[in-house]
């Protein structure tokens, strides 16, 4: 699984959780391309959005994370890097 695929999984999980910033076309495309990042705190995810993101990560990559674990990551890019590490990408 390459980094672009992982980033797409993250965006789709955020969109499923109705995180507004993730569905903006300019952010979506740039994040998937790896040219922008966002602090997780700046996404203002509620508990449902965090759960949707974790579900998308597990279904898309096989990496299991609990919503509370998301707090360990400073940014979406950090989260993508951890998923890549765990999947051997």
C-alpha positions as CSV (number, residue, x, y, z in Angstrom):
1,X,0.0,0.0,0.0
2,X,1.5,3.3,-1.0
3,X,1.3,6.6,0.7
4,X,-1.2,8.0,-1.7
5,X,-3.6,5.1,-1.0
6,X,-3.2,5.6,2.8
7,X,-3.8,9.3,2.4
8,X,-7.0,8.6,0.4
9,X,-8.2,6.2,3.1
10,X,-7.7,9.0,5.7
11,X,-9.6,11.6,3.6
12,X,-12.5,9.2,3.0
13,X,-12.7,8.3,6.7
14,X,-12.8,12.0,7.5
15,X,-15.5,12.6,4.9
16,X,-17.6,9.7,6.3
17,X,-17.3,11.5,9.7
18,X,-18.5,14.7,8.1
19,X,-15.3,16.6,8.8
20,X,-15.8,19.7,6.7
21,X,-12.2,20.6,6.0
22,X,-11.5,17.1,4.6
23,X,-14.2,17.5,1.9
24,X,-12.9,20.9,0.6
25,X,-11.5,20.1,-2.9
26,X,-8.4,22.1,-2.4
27,X,-7.4,20.4,0.9
28,X,-8.5,16.9,-0.3
29,X,-6.4,16.9,-3.4
30,X,-3.4,18.5,-1.8
31,X,-3.4,16.2,1.2
32,X,-3.7,13.1,-1.0
33,X,-0.8,14.4,-3.2
34,X,1.2,15.0,0.0
35,X,1.7,18.7,-0.5
36,X,-0.3,19.8,2.6
37,X,-0.9,18.5,6.1
38,X,-3.2,19.4,8.9
39,X,-3.0,19.2,12.7
40,X,-5.6,16.7,13.9
41,X,-6.8,19.2,16.5
42,X,-7.5,21.7,13.6
43,X,-10.0,19.2,12.1
44,X,-12.3,19.5,15.2
45,X,-13.4,15.9,15.0
46,X,-16.2,14.8,17.3
47,X,-16.3,11.2,18.7
48,X,-18.3,10.0,15.7
49,X,-15.8,11.4,13.3
50,X,-13.0,9.8,15.1
51,X,-14.8,6.4,15.1
52,X,-15.5,6.8,11.3
53,X,-11.8,7.5,10.7
54,X,-10.7,4.5,12.7
55,X,-13.1,2.3,10.9
56,X,-11.9,3.5,7.5
57,X,-8.3,2.9,8.5
58,X,-9.0,-0.6,9.6
59,X,-11.1,-1.5,6.6
60,X,-8.8,0.1,4.1
61,X,-5.4,-0.9,5.5
62,X,-5.9,-3.5,8.2
63,X,-4.4,-1.3,10.9
64,X,-6.6,-1.2,14.0
65,X,-6.6,2.0,16.0
66,X,-8.9,3.0,18.8
67,X,-10.3,6.6,18.6
68,X,-8.4,7.5,21.8
69,X,-5.1,6.6,20.0
70,X,-5.6,9.4,17.5
71,X,-4.5,11.9,20.1
72,X,-0.9,10.5,19.9
73,X,-0.6,11.9,16.4
74,X,0.1,15.6,15.8
75,X,-1.1,15.7,12.3
76,X,-2.8,13.7,9.5
77,X,0.6,13.2,7.9
78,X,2.0,11.7,11.2
79,X,-1.0,9.3,11.2
80,X,-0.4,8.4,7.5
81,X,3.3,7.7,8.3
82,X,2.3,5.4,11.2
83,X,-0.1,3.5,9.0
84,X,2.6,3.1,6.4
85,X,5.0,1.9,9.0
86,X,2.6,-0.7,10.3
87,X,1.7,-2.0,6.8
88,X,5.3,-2.0,5.6
89,X,4.5,0.6,2.9
